[in-house]
Amino acid sequence: MYKKWHWYVYIIECLDGTYYTGRTWDVAGRFEQHLSGLGGRYTAKHGVKRLAYFEEHDNFETASSREKQIKDWSRMKKQKLIEGEWKSDW
């Protein structure tokens, strides 16, 4: 049977209070990579506090587009998304 892949956009809160936004098909596995220091240079340098947010997408293209959108946002806007106070008219 055909298995449909899902992609996820996630935000990690770093130890220094900054946010890292990424994209993966395995949130738990990717988070473990970040915790171990093998997830990427940014999180290796800034440390990992917690997985603050993630959302599911049906395909790579929409997840990639959303990742780019969130990366361009201000810290305040990311924080509102994490806290569930994000407004679609932003």
C-alpha positions in Angstrom: 0.0 0.0 0.0 1.2 3.5 -0.8 2.4 5.5 2.2 1.7 9.3 1.9 4.5 11.4 3.3 3.8 14.3 5.5 6.2 17.2 6.0 6.5 19.3 9.1 7.7 22.8 9.8 9.1 23.2 13.3 10.5 25.9 15.6 13.1 25.2 18.2 13.7 27.5 21.1 17.4 27.8 21.7 19.1 28.2 25.1 19.9 31.8 24.3 16.2 32.6 23.6 16.5 32.7 19.8 14.4 30.6 17.5 15.4 28.1 14.8 12.9 27.2 12.1 13.3 24.0 10.1 11.5 21.4 7.9 11.5 17.7 8.2 9.4 14.5 7.6 10.3 13.2 11.1 9.9 15.7 13.9 11.1 13.5 16.7 14.1 12.2 14.9 15.1 15.6 13.7 14.7 17.1 17.2 17.0 14.3 18.6 19.6 15.3 16.0 19.4 18.9 17.1 19.8 17.8 20.8 22.8 15.8 20.0 24.5 18.7 18.2 24.2 17.1 14.8 21.1 18.9 13.6 22.7 22.0 12.2 25.3 24.6 12.9 22.8 27.1 14.4 21.4 24.9 17.0 24.8 23.4 17.8 26.1 26.9 18.5 23.1 28.3 20.3 22.0 25.1 22.2 18.6 23.6 22.3 16.0 24.3 25.0 12.8 22.8 23.6 10.7 22.0 20.5 8.4 25.0 20.7 6.1 24.4 17.8 5.4 22.3 14.7 2.7 22.0 12.0 2.0 19.4 9.4 1.9 19.8 5.6 0.8 17.4 2.9 3.8 18.0 0.7 7.3 19.2 0.5 6.5 22.3 -1.5 4.0 23.8 1.0 6.2 22.9 3.9 9.2 24.6 2.2 7.1 27.7 1.4 5.8 27.9 5.0 9.3 27.4 6.5 10.6 30.4 4.4 7.6 32.5 5.5 8.2 31.8 9.2 12.0 32.4 8.9 11.2 35.9 7.5 9.0 36.8 10.5 10.1 38.8 13.5 10.8 37.2 16.8 7.5 38.6 18.2 5.5 37.1 15.4 7.1 33.7 15.9 6.4 33.9 19.6 2.7 34.7 18.9 2.5 31.6 16.6 4.1 29.4 19.3 1.7 30.8 21.9 -1.3 30.2 19.7 -2.0 33.9 19.3 -1.1 34.1 15.6 -3.5 36.0 13.5 -4.0 35.1 9.8 -4.2 38.7 8.7 -0.5 39.4 9.7 
